Amino acid sequence: MPTDPAIPVVHGRTSNKLQGKKLLYSVSVFLSIGVWLFGYDQGVMSGVITGPYFIAYFHQPTSTELGNMVAVLEIGAFITSLLAAPLADNYGRRMTLRSGAFVFTLGGAIQTFCNGFWMMILGRVTSGFGVGMLSMVVPIYQSEISPADHRGLLGSVEFTGNIIGYASSVWIDYACSYFQSDWSWRLPLFIQCVGGAVLAIGSFVTPESPRFLIDTDQEVEGLAVIADFQGAPLDDPRVQEEYKEIRDAVLADRAVGDRSYKALWKRYKGRVMIAMSSQMFAQLNGINVISYYAPLVFEQAGWIGRDAILMTGINALFYVASSIPPWFLMDRAGRRPILLLGAVAMAIALTATGWWIYIDQAMTPNAVVVCVIIYNAAFGMSWGPVPWLYPPEIMPLPFRAKGVSLSTATNWLFNYWVGVSTPVFQELIGWRLYPMHAFFCALSFVLVYFLYPETRGVPLEEMDQLFGDETVEDYEDEEDEGDEGDDGSASETSSLVGNNRSASRGSRSAHSSLPTSRKPSPMPDGRGGDAGLFGRLTGAVDSLLGGSRRRGSVRGEYNAVAGGGEQ
């Protein structure tokens, strides 16, 4: 490869012993601790609030008080998921991760040793501050270290960590329910502090995101991290090629100048709305009716006391198992088919849950358990992992933290609404609550079908081409514009695990003209495909089962990207 004066001249290997695939997978597992924490913190209250010692300590709390104790976490998470974006942009992904873990641990300690309702609220809000930072930065960090052809796998593994956190909290609640003291609810709240401390300490030894390092002019450090993830010498052509591709994309994005939320909305409105809607429907589709209040749901169906927690624990095990198939399907079938089929299955399961509670027959308790397990399995395979993977994929580097912060804030806003309203709705409308959320599942199907592009296999640096908002080059000479117009698409090299894409693709020279403007991100018009609704659904099923995949049927009216989507 020709010598590029913009690439740091360094040789040899770094001194790190953990490199290549081992480093990539180790960091991914470590990041799963972060999502384990907010999975645990979301689930731990579901069993705690039904315990007799908890109820007695808080003087028979009303449904409104219970709803606020459970859901006020989301208020804190909503606030910091927005405020953490400048921290991630200016001080890095690791510092944001460390800060979130520390704040989360502090909040857990306040909850554990609280002496009343308002101190519990303070502890939940403080933990929420930590959860907001973690839920914003972990998906960004994961997407920026993952190769394009493994991004779905690693993002799905991360989500499994979240579900393991939820399942752990339920079974710990169940075990502690046998304690005949206040430790029946204090110990489950204390355990989250241990996870937070481990994450905070581990953040000192994890590598920083190479994209952040290069974006902040730490070129040698960024090159070293790329070399470590590839397990290759610093002067290896593959390492330098990936460095150059990232650097060229950074230089192009710097030319846009303004990186404010206003600029993000103006330039990438379509992407922002897609990212925010994915997180909105992840909540409106009803998952936290089950996650937060599963014991109450089972009590409503006929399971009483500790048996309701036991059924919740069994459901959680199926939930964990359901999160494993996306490891293999996400990069094979794509995001769209998984979301579409998940929405259908969830709508059916929620409708059936409401119907069984309505008819109230002898078999209703067992039937509701089956329906809830099917619902959780469908969510764990679809609307659980994808909304966390999708936003950091589709956002450009200079706006990634802010874009993900908006989508994450949307998650916590609707998370709060579902959490605080569910006990009230259970009292007011009873069984009708479940068909109501089934209706939202149907709406999410329509939204994905018409508006969501397929991002499977598309490198992060090529999302501009997918959405049709590529950089617009301003050339002084029209003839030069004609010669150079097709010449430069920086891409994300998949060589962290293995690059099967041609290395001969053109990239911008360090001395080429930088873009001075961008076309606004278009809102998709939804006309995509000529197969009709039935044809698209059939194509989605065929894709999921490993059949032939037609690019037009999964991308709709979005642009096809060479090398993306085919493995």
N, C-alpha and C positions, 0 to 999 in steps of 0.2 A: 504494500500500500504506500502511495507517495507520502513523503514527510509533510506534515501539516504543522506550520509554526505555532498554531494556536493550541496544539496538544502538548501538555507538559512533557519535558524530556526526562523520563525516569526509567530505571531498569530494575530487573530482579523481581522478587516477590516481597510481599509485606511479611511482617513477623507473626501475624495471626495464625494460630494453629488450626482453627476451625474455618474451612473455606469450602466453596463450591456448593453442591447440593446439601451437604450437612449443615452449612451455615444458613442457607435459605430455609430449610425445613425447621431448623432449631429456632430461628427468629420467628417464623410463622407460629410455631407452637407457643413460644413465649408471648407473642401478641394475643394469643387466645386467652391468656390469663386476664387480659384487660376486658375482653367480652365476657369471660366467665364471671367477672366481678359484677357487671351490671345485670347479667342473667340471674346471678344469685340474689342480688339486692331486689330485683323485681319479684322473684318468687318467694323469698323468705317470709314476707308478710302474709302470704296467703294462708299458711298454716298457723302462724303466730296469733292472728286475730281471732281464731276460733278456740284458742286454749282457755280453759277456765281461770287460770292464774292471771293471764293477760287481761281478760275481761274484768276480773275482780280488781286488779291493780288500777285499771283506768276507769273504775266505777261504772260499769255497764255502758260502754260508749254507744252512741247512736249510730245509725247507718251513715249519717253525714260525717260524724267524727271519724269513723273507720275509713270512709272514702278519702278524707283529707290526709289521714295518717299514711295511707297507702300511696295516694297519687301526688302528694306534695313533692315527692322526689322529682317528679317530672318538671315542676316549676324551676327548681334549681338547675336541672339538666338543660332545660330550654334556654335559660339565661347564659350559661357558660358555653353551650354549644355554639352560640353566636359570638361571645366575647373571646373564645379561644382561638378563633381564626387568625387575628393579628399575632398572637403568641406563637402559633405554629409557623406563620410566615416569617417572623422576625427572629425567633430564637430556636426554631427547629422542631422536628417531630419528637425527638427524644425528650426535650425539655417539657413539652406539652404533656407527654405521656407521664413523665416523672411528677409533674405538678398535679395532674389529675389523680394519680395513685395516692399521693400524700393527702390531698383534700378528702378523697374517698375514705381513707383510713381514719382520719379525724372524725368524719361524720359517723362512721361505724362505732367509734368509741363513745361518742355522745349518745347514740341510740342505746348502746349496751348499758350505760350507767345513768340513763335518764331517771328523773324522779317525778315525772308528771307529763301530762298531755303536751304542753308547749315545748318542753325540752325534747320530747320525741319528735315534734314537728321540726325543731331546729336541727336535730340530728339527721332527719330525713332530707331536709333541704340541703344541708352541707354535703351529705353523700351525693345528692343530686348534682351539686356543683362539680364533684369529681367525675361522676358518670357522664355528664355533658362533655367534659374535656376528653375523656377516654373514648366515648362513642363517636366523637368527631375525628380524632386523630388516628385511631387504630385503623379504620378502613383506608385512610389516605396513605398511611405508612405501608400497609400491606399491598396496596395497588402499585405503589412506587417501587417496591423491591421485587415485584412478581413479573416474570416473563409473560408475554401476551398469551401463549398457548397453555399456561398453567394458572392464569389469573382466576379463572372460575374455580379450579380445584382448591387453591389456597384460600380464596375468599369463603368457600363453603366449609373448609376445615375450621376457619375462624368462627363461623356461625355455630358450628357444632360445639365449640367451646362455650358459647353463650347458652346453649341448651343444656349442656352438662352442668353449668352453673345453676340453672333453674332446677334441674333434677336433683342436684346435690342439696339445694335449699329445702326441697320438699321432703326428702328422706331424712335430713337432719332435723327438720321440724317434727317429723313422725317419731324419731328416736327420742328426741327431747320431750315429747309429750308425756313420756312416762315419768319424768322428774316431778316430784311433788313439792315444787317450790317455784319462785320467780325465775330460777335459772332455766325453766322449761321454755321461756321466751328470750331471756337475756343471752344464753349461750349461742343460739343460732345467729343472733345479731352480732356477737363478738367474732365469730369465725370469719366474717367478711374482712375484718381488720387484718387477719393473717395474710389473706390473698393480696390485699392492697400493699402491705409491707413488702411482700416478695416482688411485686411488680415494680415498686419504687426502687428497690435495691438493684434489680436486674436491668433497669433502664440505664445504669451507669456503664454497662459492658456491652450493650447492643450497639450496632453501627448506626450512624445517621443515614437518612435517605440520601442516595447519591444525587437525586434530582434536586433536593433542597441544597446540598453542598455546592453543586455547580451553579444553581440559580443565585447563590450568595457569594460567588467568586472564590470559592474554596476548591479550586480546580484539582490540585494534587490530592486532596483528601477525597474528593469525589471519584477520581480515577482509581484510587486505592480501594475504595469500597466496591466499585464495579469489578476490579480484579479479584477481590476476595469472594464475591458472589459467583464469579465465573470459575474460581479456582485456577487462575492463570497468572502469568507474570504481568507486570505493569506495562511492559512494552509489547504485549501480545497483540497482533492485529485485530482480533475480535474485541478485546478490551478497548482499544483505541477507537475502533469503529463505533462501538456503543457510546463511548464518551462523546465522540463527535456528533452523533445523531442527537443526543440529549442536549449538548451545548448549542447546536444549531437551532433546535426548537426553542431553547431558552432565549437566544438572541432574537429570534423572530418575534417571540411573545413580548420581549422587553420593548419592542418598538410601538406597542399599543399604548404605552405610557401609563395612563390612569388605570389603577387596579382597585378602585373602590367598588362597593356594593352597587352603586348606581351604574358604573361602567359595566359591571358583570351583567346586570339586568338589561342594559341597553344592547349589549353585543350578543348575549347568549340567553335571551329570554326563553327560547324554546327548550334549551337544555335544562335551565333552572326549573321550569314548570314540570318537566318530565321527572327530574330528580325529586322535587318536592312532592309530587303526586304519588310517586312510588312509596314514599315513607308514609304519606297520609293514608293511603289505602291499606298499607300493612297494619295500621291500627284500626281503621274503620271496618276491616274485614273480620274483626272480633277476637283477635288472639288474646288480648288481655282481659276479656271477659272470662277466659279460661285460666290464663296464667296467674292473674291476681286473685281471682275468686273461685277457683276450681272447687275447693271444699264447700263453698256456699252453693255452687251449682249442683254438686252431688247431694248435698243436704236437701236442696229443693227437689231432687229426683227421688229421695228416700233413703240415702245413706246418711247415718247419723254419727256425730262426734268423731272419734278417732278413725272410724271406718271411712269417713269422707276423706281424711288426709291420706289413708292407705290407698284409696282409689286414685287420688291425685298422684301419689308416688308411682303407681303402676302405669298410669297415663304418661307420666314424665319419662319412663323408660322407653315406651313406644315413641315418644317425641324425639328422644336422643337417636334412636335407631333410624327414624325417618330422615334425619339430617345427614345421614351418610350417603345415600344414593346420589345426591347432587355433587359429591366429590367427583363422580365419574361421568355424570350427565351434563354438568354445566358447560364443559368445554367440548362436549360432543353434540348435544341436542341444541344448545343455545339458551338464551335467557327467555325469549318470547314463548316458545312452546311450553316451557316449564311454568311460567306465570299463567298462561291461558288454562292449562289443564288443572293447575292448582286452584284457580278461582272457581272452576266448575265443581270440583270435588268438595271444596269448602262450603259452597252455597248449598249443595245437597245435604251435607252433614249437619249444617246449622238448622236448616229447615226441618230435618228429621228430629233433631234434638227438641226443638220447640213443639213439634207435633206429639212426641212421646210424653212430654211433660203435660201437655194439654189434655190428652186422653186419660192419663193417670191410671194405668192398668198395673196388674201385679208384676209384669215384666218390665215396667218403666225404668226402675233403677238400673238393671243390667243393660237395657237398650240404650239408655243415655250414656252409660260408660262406653259402649261400643261406638256410638256416634261421636263422642268427644275424642276418642282415640283416633278415629278416622279423620276427624277435622284437624287434630294436631299433626297427624302424619302428613296430611296434604299441605298444611302451612309450613311444616319443617322442611318439606321438599321444594317449596316454591316461594311464597311470599315472605318466608323467614330470611333466607340467605340473599336473595336477589336484590332487594331494596338497599342492603348495605354494600353490595358489590357494585351496583349500577352507577350511583352518583359520582364516586371518585373516578370511575372509568370514563365518563362522558365529559367531565370538566377539564378545561385546558389548565396547564401547569400554573400560570400566574394567578388564576382564579380558583384553583382547586380547593384550597382551604376554605375560602369564603363560600363557594358553591356547596361544598359538603356541609359546611356549618348551617346553611339555610335548610338543606334537606334534613339534617339531623334535628334542627330546631323544630321542623314540622313534625317529625316523629314524636318528639317529646310533648309538643303542644297537644296533639291528638291523643297521645298516650295518657296525658293528664285528663283530658275530657272523658275518655273511656273509663279510666280508673275511678274518677270521682262520681261519674254518673251511673255506673253499673249497679251499685247497691240501691240507688234510688229507683232506677228502672226495674230492678228485680221486684221491688215492692209495688210499683205503680202498674206495670204492664205484664209482669210475670213471664209466661212462656213466649209472649210476642217479641221479647228482646232478641231472640235467636233468629227468627225470620227477618227482623230488621237488619241485622248484620249480614244475613244472606243476600239481601238486596244490594248492599254495598259490594259484596263479592261479584255480583252480576255487573255492576257498574265498572268495577276494576277490569273485568274481562273486556268490556267494550273499549275502555281507555287503552289497554295494552294492544288490542287488535288493530286499532286505527292509528295510534300515535307513537308507540315505542319502537325504535330501530333495534336490530340485532347487533350486539357488540362482540359476539363470540369471535375470538381470534384477531380482533382489530387492535393493533398497537395503540398505546395512549397517544403517541404523537401523530396518529393518522385519524383521530376522531374528527378533526376539522373537515377532512374529505368526506367522511361518512355523513356529517350533518350539512355539508354544503356551505360552510362558512370558512373556507380556506382563506389564507392571507392573500391580499390583493397587492401585487407588486406595482410600484410606481416607477416607471422607467422614463428617462429623458428621451430616449430614442425609441420610436415605435417599432423599428426593425429589431432592436435588441429585445423588446418585449415579446415579439413573435418568436425569436430564437430561444428565449429562456423560459417562456411561459410554462412549458411542460417539464421543467427540469428540476424540481426540487421538492421532494417530499421526504422530510425527515421521518424516521420511524423508530419504533422501540424494538431493539434487537432482542430476540427471544433466547439468547445464548446463555442466560443464567442457568438454564437447564439443558438446552440443546436447540440450536438454530437450524430449522429446516427450510428457512426462507433464503432466497438468493441474496448473497452479499454484494451482488453487482448493481443493486438498485442505486440510482443517482441520489446524491444529497447535496445540500447547498455548500458551496465553498465558503470558507471563512471570510473571503473577500467579496462575496456577492452582495447585491443590494438587499438591504433589510426591508421588510414590509412596513408601510406607513399607515395602513388602514386595514380593516377587516369588513367583510360582508356580515351583516347581522345574522344571527342564528335563526333560521326560518322555523316557523311553526308548521309542522307537517300537515298536509291537507287531507290525509287519510284516504287517498284514492288508490293506495298501493295494491298492486296485484290484479290479475285478471281472472283469478280462479273463483272469486266470490267467497262468501262467508263459509259455506260448507267446504269448499275446496281448500281454504286456508286452514280450517280446523283439521281436515284430513291430513294436510301437509304437516301440521304441527305434530299430530300423532305419529305420522310416518317418520318424522325427524327424531322424535323422542325414542322411537324403537330402533333407530339406527339406519333407516332407509335413506334413499337419495334425498338430497337437500337442494332445492332450487333457490338460488340467491334472491330472485325477485319476490318469492313468496314469503320470505322472512324479513326482508329489508323494507318492503313497502315502497314508498316514494323516496326513500333516502338513497344516497349514492352508494354504489358498490365500491369497495376498497380492495385493490389488488393485493393478494396475499392474505387478506383477512377472511376469517370464517371458514376456511378450508384447512384441514389439518393433514 
